[in-house]
Amino acid sequence: MKEKAYYQDIDKKNEMKLRKRLEKLPKFCKTFFIGIEPTTASRTRLAYAYDLGCFFEYMHENNPICKKMEIKDYPISILEELTPTDIEEYLYFLKYYEKDGVEHTNDERGVKRKLASLRTFYRYFYKREMIQNDPAIKVDMPKLHDKAIIRLDVDEVAMLLDEVESGVSLTGRQKTYHEKTKVRDLAMMTLLLGTGIRVSECVGLDMDDVDFKNNGIKVHRKGGAEVIVYFGEEVRKALMEYYVERQKITAEDGSINALFLSLQNRRITVRAVENLVKKYSKLVTNLKNITPHKLRSTYGTNLYRESGDIYLVADVLGHKDVNTTRKHYAALDDDSRRSAARYVKLRDV
């Protein structure tokens, strides 16, 4: 029987964390989380819980109305007593604050996400006529400024994979581990660069998710959907070499079917892959500081340059909204527009 414990275990852990967070939130919040459960992922609900906890803690400490009682005793009517100005002051506070001696900051994207959480929360109760006023909708979303998207150039990709394969720049201690993991590491890095899958999708792969006959992997997307992502010959070769090695390993309970294993023979974690990518990227001279997500951006860039099809890129990357994809790869459209200037000649020179 196919073991599908990984995603179930993640959902279970998130659900238990959510229940813990709910103990510190107003009692009416439980209605919201039960209501959105069928249409949201467990990590999304957990993120909402953290954001709402931050909001109510701020209001309890700074708002005269909210100071009068404990957070968990707030009635739902308190939502209507707050004003757009109260919410704007909260968003301003989020940019920098200290809690338990630790500094916290939120850039414009962090502030926007927290306001989006608050809007979703208010909208839920407003649509169900449990409140008659929605101050959150009256607060403007922060304007986001475009950030330069870091990707790897073709030569940088080659340098990175060469380093993963050879380990020539590693320390003596690192080389000892490298001998044990280089086939796995090369398979993972080649897979990430050759398919654009998310690091969470990579670590969630089981052995029988790989179809060498059709050069495809079954990927568990955000939101729960399963799709087939196809790979080329370079990925096939690296993956096949590791797959043969993996079949000889007896994994620990709970990781029997996991494709990528740690040295402890357990399913490798997202954090471990992030550290692995960081380690190898530092070894390559002048290479940008990269993350697994930047490997994904590199794949998306290469696919768009070769195909010119933004809808294909969106589909393969698993973006629900093609505008998300277009926003990330708009710079390439500009490259194409610039090239038009070379094609039209007005006079022979």
N, C-alpha and C positions, 0 to 999 in steps of 0.2 A: 504493500500500500504506500502510495506517495506521501511522504512526510511534508506537511505544509505548516509546520509549527512556527516558522520564523515570523511571518506576518501576523499570525494569531497571537504570538507571544508579545510582539511589539504593541498590538492593539490592547492586549490585556494590561501590559505595564502602563500604557498611557491612560487607560481607563482608571486604574488604581490611583495614579497620580492626580487625575481629574477629581476623583472623589475626595481625595485629601484636600485639594484646593477648595472644593465646594464647602468644606467645613468652615472655611474662613470668609465665605462670601454670604451676602444676604440670602435668606431662604428661598426667595422667589426666583433666584438664578437657576435653581434646579429645573424649573419649568422650561427655561430657555434651552438648556443643554439637552434635555429630553426631546424637545421639539426639533432641534437641528440635527439630532443623531442620524436620522435616515439619509441625510443629504451631505454629510460632512465626514472627513476622515478623522480618526482619533487624535492625530497630532494637531489638526486644525482646532478641534475643540479644546485641547489642552492649551494651545497658544491663546485662545480666547480667554480661558480661565486665568492665565498669567496676566494678560492685559487688563482684565476686569479687576483683578486683585490689586494691581498697581493703581487703577483709577479710584477704587473705593478707599484704599489706604490714604491716598492723597486727600480725598474729600473729607475723610474722617479727621485728618490732622489740620486741615486748612479752611474748611467750610463751616461757618457758624451753625448751619442747619444740621449738618452731618455729625458735628461734635457731640450732639446731645444724647446719642445712644451708640451702642456697639454696632459694628458693621453687620454682623449676622442678624441683628434685630431690625434692620432697616425695612420699612414697608415699601411696597412697590410704588406708592405715591411719591416717594422721595425723588424718583426719577424726574417727575414733572416739576418739582420745586427747584431743580437746578436750571440754570440759564445758559444760553450760548456763551456768555462771558465767563461763567464758571469753567466751562469746558476749554475755552481758549486759554485761560490761566493755567489749567492743568497741562495743556500741550506745551506751553512756554516753560513750565517747570521741568518737563521731561527732557529738555535739551541738556540739562546738567543738574544732577542732584546727588546727595550722599545718603546712604542707608547702611546702618550698622558698620560705619567706618569705611565703607567701600564706595568709591566714586562710580557713578553711572552716567552714561551719555547716550543720547539718541540723535542720529542725524536726521535729515528731512525724510528719509525713507522709513526710519524707525517711528518717527512721529506720525507719519501718514498711516502706517500699519495699525498703530494704536487707535487712531481716530476711526479707521475703517472697522475695527473690532467694535468700537463703541457705537458706530452707526448701525451695524448689523444687530447688535444687542437691543438698541432702542427700537429699531424698525420691527423686530420680532413682536415686541409687546404692543407697539402702535397698530400694526396690521391686525392683531387679534383683539383690538379695542380694550386692552387692559390698561392703557394710558391714553389720554386724549391729546397730549402734546409731545412733540419730539424735538427737543432743543439741539440734538446732535446733527440733524440734517441741515440746520441753519449755520453750521460752522464750516467755513471753506476748507477744502483739502489743501495741504501745503503744496506749493509749486516745487516740482522736482527738477533739478538740473541734471542734464545728461552727464554720465561719467564715462571716461574712456574705458572701453572694454579691452581687457588684456587677453591676447591670444598668442599662440605660438606660430612663428613663421615655419615654413617647410624645413629649413635647415635646422631650426631649433628642435623640431619634432624628431628629426633623425639623430641629432646629438643626444637628446634625452633617452631615446630607445637604445642607442649604442651604449650609453652609460649604464642603463638598467641591465643590459645583457652582459657587459664586461665587468662592471664594478671596479674598474681600474683605479678610480680616484677615492675609493673607500679607505677608511682606516683599517688597520690590521684586525681589530675586533669586529668591525662591520663586515669585513670580508668573510669572516668565519660564518656569520649568519647568512651572508649573501649566497654562499655555496648551497645552503639549504633552501633558500627562497627565490633564487633568481629566475627559475622557470615559472614559478607562480607569479612573481612580480612582473615579468615581461608579458605574461598572458593578460594580467589585469590592466596594465598600462596600454597595451596594444588594443585591448577590447574597449577601453574608455575612449581612446583616441580614434578608434575605427568605427565606433557606433554612436558615440555621443550620449550613451545612457548615463543616468544619474548614478552617483556613488552608492546611494541607497538601493538602487535597482541592481547594481553590480553585486553587492554583498548579499542580496536576497536571492541570488540565482542558486538553483539546485542543479545537481548533475544531469537529471533528465529534462531540464529546461533547454539543454543544448542539442540541437539537431544538425549534425554534421552532413547529413544527406542533402539538406536544403540550405545549409549555411545560415541557420537562424537560431535565435535564442528567444525563449518566452520570457517576457519582462512584465513584472507586476508594477503598473504605473500608479502614480498618485491618484487617490480616489478609488483604487481597487481594481481597475480594468486590467486585463491581461492582453498583451499584444505581442506579435512576432516582429522582432527587429533583425534585419539581415546583415551579414558581415562579408567582407571580401577575403581573398586568399591569404593576405598577410595576417589577418586576425585568425583565420582558420588554422594556419600553421602554428602560431604561438599557442592557441587554445588547445589544439590537438596534442601538442607536446606536453602541456601541463595535465591534460585530461588523462593521458596514459599514466603519468606519475600519481595523479590523484586517486586513481583506481586501486593503487597499492596501499593506500593509507586507510587505517581504521580510525574513523572519527569518533569523538566523544558523543555520548547520548545527547540528543537534541540537535546534533549537527551531522547526523548520519548521511543525509542527502545533500548537505551544503557543498557547493562547488569549490569556493575559495575558503581555505582553512588557515588558521593562525598556526604558529609553531606549537601551540598547545593542542592542536587538532580539534579546535572549535571553530565555528563559523567566524570568519574575520569580521571585525567591526568597522563601521564608517570612520571612526576616529583613527583606527590603525591604517586605513587606506589613505586618509588625509595626511598622516605623518609620513607614510611611505612616499607619497608624491612630493611632499616638502623636502624629504631627505635627498631624493634623486635630483630634484630641480636645483638644489644648492650646489651640487657637484659639477654642474655644467657651467663653464665660464660665461659670464654675462647673460645667463638665462634669467628671464623674468621670474619673480617669485610667484609660483603657480599653485593652484589648488585643483582638485578634481573637477570643479565647476569650470575652470578655465580650459581644461582639456575638452570639456563638452562644448564650450564656445569655439574652440579651435576646430572641432569636427563640424559644427554648424556653419562656420565661415567657409571651410573648404567645400562643403556640400553645396552651399549657395553659389560660390564662385564657379563651380563646375556645372551646376544645373540651371542656375538663374531662376529657380522655382521656389518662391517663398512658401508656398503651400506645402510642397514636399518637405521642406526643412521643418516647418511647424508640425507636420504629421509625424515625422521620424523622431523629432525631439520630444513629442508628447505635449506640445503647447495646445491648450484648449482654444486659445484666442490667437489668431494669426497676427493680430496687432502687437502682441507680445514679441513674436518673432521678428516682425518688421522693425520694431523699435531697436532691437539688438543688432540688426544687420543692415540698418539704413545707410551706414557709412559705405557699404559696398555698392549700394545704388548710386551714391555720389561718385564713386570711382568709375562706374559705368558711364555716367553722364559726362564726366571729364574726358573720357576716352572719345566721346563723340566729336570733340573739337579737332581731333587728328584726322577724322575721316573726310571732312568736307574741305575742298580746295577751291578758292575763289579765282586765283590766277596761277599759272605756272611760274615758278620762280627759277 
